[in-house]
Amino acid sequence: MGVTHGTPALRPWQRLVGILHYERATINYIFLYAFLIGLLGLTLPLGTTAIFNLLSNGSMYSSTYILIAVVLFAIVIGGLLLIGQLTLVELVEQKIFARTSLEFAYRLPRIKKSALTGEYPPELVNRFFDILTIQKGLTKLVVEIVSAAVLIFFSAILLSFYHPVYIAFGIFIVIVLTLIVALYYKEGVKTSIAESGQKYRVVAYLENVAANLDEYRGIKRKWRKP
């Protein structure tokens, strides 16, 4: 772990948690919505199967119509919850962007000159665009992953009632997913950080070209000479 001015450097996950910490109340609601959406997602296959079985047997009772109405109602409620969930995610993204912008504007003039030795401040400011990556990944992190986890969990419980083999299969899947994350998480983060660093170097070079157009135009003329 690197140290800068006596302060231990934060790990990527710690930085992400620190950014999202201020929005924890809203994120808790997003998790609750994801939990409810995952539960309602089970009503579609279960209800459809039950309705199909009733219709295949030629049974059309009042309970069949009620079951159809319940399934349709669950689908509508699930859609409304998803709209509300995505609205909250958009609100969190806007708050993160605004707060990070203000934090950059506040801290930049207060950075010690000694801390910028050997660095190009305009190029360092490009790191601000990492917040856009967080914004794009936030939907997957707090919506898709949580909803999928809830759906997988309750689906595994439901399947276990049909046959004990499904219990072992569910446990096997959980173990495999845990091993995959444990084996490749750190290497994946290192690779992403290295890739991000290379992209910033390319942007820094392009900024240098844009800041010295006359110089680069002169180089271009030299190349054209026979």
Buried (B, 14 or more C-beta within 10 A) or exposed (E): EEEEEEEEEEEEEEEBEEBBEEBEEBBEEBBEBBBBBBBBBBBEEEBEEBBEEBEEEEEEEEEBEEBBEBBEEBBEBBEEBBEBBBEBBEEBBEEBBEBBEEEEEEEEEEEEEEEEEEEEEEBBEBEEEBBEEBBEEBBEBBBEEBBBBBBBBBBBEEBBEEEEEBBEBBEEEEEEEEEEEEEEEEEEEEEEEEEBEEEBEEEBEEBBEEEEEEEEEEEEEEEEEE
